[in-house]
């Protein structure tokens, strides 16, 4: 079935408008630390050497960019929960390298297994690799 170019563009525009509104709502309600995590994880994700391969592999299952951004937001939420539960965490391990390691694990594991690990597992394994443990009680 051949899709009309205008129909595709219209759907893409609608998705981008919905994402824009969701991000605006999120930014208006979110704590600053959570927004820092979203920004850092998004940057690490979209500049990762294997991002293009990740995108091409999962774009259909995730509805493209918007689904990938959902992964970033979920992972940022795990970082934020960790910071609340363990306020001194970044005194013990480096935040920037933890962001990079989390994205490395997420992308590498997803491409190796052809499924996307949960944000909780990414956080747990990333911390374990640095000698830290943490379980979300929620």
Secondary structure, DSSP 8 states (H G I E B T S, - for coil): ----HHHHHHHHHHHHHHHHHHHHHHHHHS-HHHHHHHHHHHHHHHTSTTHHHHHHHHHHHHTTHHHHHHHHHHHHHHHHHHHHH-TTHHHHS-HHHHHHHHHHHHHHHHHHHTS---HHHHHHHHHHTTT-------
